[in-house]
Amino acid sequence: MPTPQDPVPVARPDGAALVRGRLMQHSLQSLLDRVRGSREVLPHLAALELSLGRGGSAVIDDIPAHWLAKICSQLSSLPLPQDDPPLHDLLSRLMDRLEAQRPATNYRSNFSGQHGLEVGEASHSDFAAAAAEQATTLPSDLL
C-alpha cells in the first residue's frame, strides 16, 4: 500500500507537460525549502514535489482521490508568493481537479404535493411577530 512519502505513480509525460511540471516542482521546492522540516510535516506535498519532477504536470491527473483534498489543504495553508505563476498554476489545477470530483448538486424542486410551494404576502408586523416567536421558541428536546 502506498504511503504519502511515495511519489505518485506516473505515465511517460509529453515534453510540454514535463516542462510545466518541472516549473511547478521548482516553485514547490523553493516554497518547501523556506521552512525547515516542512517535507516531514507536509508529506503529501513532498510526494507531489518528487512526482512533478519525474512525470511532469500530468501527475496531477493521477493523484489518488483520497490524497487530493489533503494536498490541496496543505498547499492552501502555505503563504504563496504572488509572483510565482507555476505555483498558482499548480494550486489552480489541483483545485479544479478536486472540484471536478465533487458530485453535481441538483437544485431542482422535489415537492411531491399536489399544489407544490405556495407563496403569499404578509405585512411587516406579521413577519416581525413570526420572527420573534421563532427566536423565543426552543425545540422540545432541548427543554
C-alpha positions as CSV (number, residue, x, y, z in Angstrom):
1,M,0.0,0.0,0.0
2,P,1.5,3.4,-1.0
3,T,2.2,6.0,1.7
4,P,2.2,9.8,1.3
5,Q,6.0,9.7,1.1
6,D,5.9,7.6,-2.0
7,P,5.7,9.5,-5.3
8,V,2.5,9.3,-7.2
9,P,2.8,6.7,-10.0
10,V,3.3,8.3,-13.3
11,A,3.0,7.5,-17.0
12,R,5.5,8.8,-19.5
13,P,4.9,12.6,-19.9
14,D,5.0,14.6,-23.1
15,G,7.5,17.4,-23.4
16,A,5.2,20.3,-22.5
17,A,3.8,18.5,-19.5
18,L,7.3,17.7,-18.3
19,V,8.5,21.3,-18.6
20,R,5.3,22.6,-16.9
21,G,5.7,20.0,-14.2
22,R,9.3,20.8,-13.6
23,L,8.5,24.5,-13.3
24,M,5.8,23.6,-10.7
25,Q,8.3,21.3,-8.9
26,H,10.9,24.1,-8.8
27,S,8.4,26.5,-7.3
28,L,7.1,24.0,-4.8
29,Q,10.6,23.1,-3.9
30,S,11.5,26.7,-3.2
31,L,8.4,27.1,-1.1
32,L,9.1,24.0,1.0
33,D,12.8,24.9,1.3
34,R,11.9,28.1,3.1
35,V,10.8,26.2,6.2
36,R,13.0,23.6,7.8
37,G,11.2,20.3,8.3
38,S,8.3,21.2,6.0
39,R,8.6,18.0,4.0
40,E,8.2,15.9,7.1
41,V,5.2,17.9,8.3
42,L,3.6,18.1,4.8
43,P,4.4,14.6,3.4
44,H,1.7,14.8,0.7
45,L,3.3,17.9,-0.8
46,A,6.7,16.3,-0.6
47,A,5.4,13.3,-2.6
48,L,3.9,15.7,-5.1
49,E,7.2,17.6,-5.4
50,L,9.0,14.4,-6.3
51,S,6.3,13.2,-8.7
52,L,6.2,16.6,-10.6
53,G,9.9,16.3,-11.4
54,R,9.6,12.7,-12.6
55,G,6.3,12.8,-14.5
56,G,5.5,16.5,-15.2
57,S,2.2,18.1,-14.7
58,A,0.3,15.0,-16.0
59,V,0.8,13.5,-12.5
60,I,-1.9,15.9,-11.2
61,D,-4.5,13.8,-13.1
62,D,-3.1,10.6,-11.5
63,I,-3.3,11.7,-7.8
64,P,-5.5,9.3,-5.9
65,A,-8.7,10.9,-4.8
66,H,-8.1,10.3,-1.1
67,W,-4.8,12.3,-1.3
68,L,-6.1,15.2,-3.5
69,A,-8.0,17.0,-0.7
70,K,-5.1,16.7,1.7
71,I,-2.6,18.1,-0.9
72,C,-5.0,21.0,-1.7
73,S,-5.4,21.7,2.0
74,Q,-1.6,21.6,2.7
75,L,-0.7,23.8,-0.3
76,S,-3.5,26.3,0.5
77,S,-2.2,26.6,4.1
78,L,1.1,27.9,2.9
79,P,1.8,31.6,2.1
80,L,2.1,31.5,-1.7
81,P,4.2,34.3,-3.3
82,Q,2.1,36.5,-5.6
83,D,4.9,36.5,-8.2
84,D,5.1,32.7,-8.7
85,P,2.9,31.7,-11.6
86,P,3.9,28.0,-11.7
87,L,2.8,27.6,-8.0
88,H,-0.5,29.3,-8.6
89,D,-1.0,27.2,-11.7
90,L,-0.3,24.1,-9.6
91,L,-2.9,25.1,-7.0
92,S,-5.4,26.0,-9.6
93,R,-5.1,22.7,-11.4
94,L,-5.3,20.8,-8.1
95,M,-8.4,22.8,-7.0
96,D,-10.0,22.2,-10.5
97,R,-9.4,18.5,-10.2
98,L,-10.9,18.5,-6.6
99,E,-13.9,20.4,-7.8
100,A,-14.4,18.0,-10.7
101,Q,-14.6,15.1,-8.3
102,R,-17.5,16.5,-6.3
103,P,-20.9,15.3,-7.2
104,A,-23.1,17.7,-9.1
105,T,-25.8,19.4,-7.0
106,N,-29.3,19.1,-8.2
107,Y,-31.2,22.3,-7.3
108,R,-34.5,21.3,-8.9
109,S,-37.5,21.3,-6.6
110,N,-38.6,17.9,-5.3
111,F,-42.1,19.0,-4.0
112,S,-44.3,16.0,-4.3
113,G,-47.5,17.6,-3.1
114,Q,-50.4,18.4,-5.4
115,H,-50.0,22.1,-5.1
116,G,-46.2,22.4,-4.7
117,L,-45.0,25.5,-2.9
118,E,-47.4,28.3,-2.2
119,V,-46.1,31.8,-1.7
120,G,-48.1,34.6,-0.2
121,E,-47.7,38.1,1.1
122,A,-47.5,39.2,4.8
123,S,-47.3,42.5,6.5
124,H,-44.1,43.7,8.2
125,S,-45.7,43.3,11.6
126,D,-46.8,39.7,10.8
127,F,-43.2,38.9,9.8
128,A,-41.7,40.5,12.9
129,A,-44.1,38.6,15.1
130,A,-43.3,35.3,13.4
131,A,-39.5,36.0,13.7
132,A,-39.9,36.9,17.4
133,E,-41.9,33.7,18.0
134,Q,-39.3,31.6,16.3
135,A,-36.4,33.3,18.2
136,T,-38.1,32.6,21.6
137,T,-39.3,29.0,20.8
138,L,-37.0,26.2,21.8
139,P,-37.3,22.7,20.4
140,S,-38.9,20.3,22.9
141,D,-35.9,18.1,23.1
142,L,-33.8,21.0,24.4
143,L,-36.1,21.8,27.3
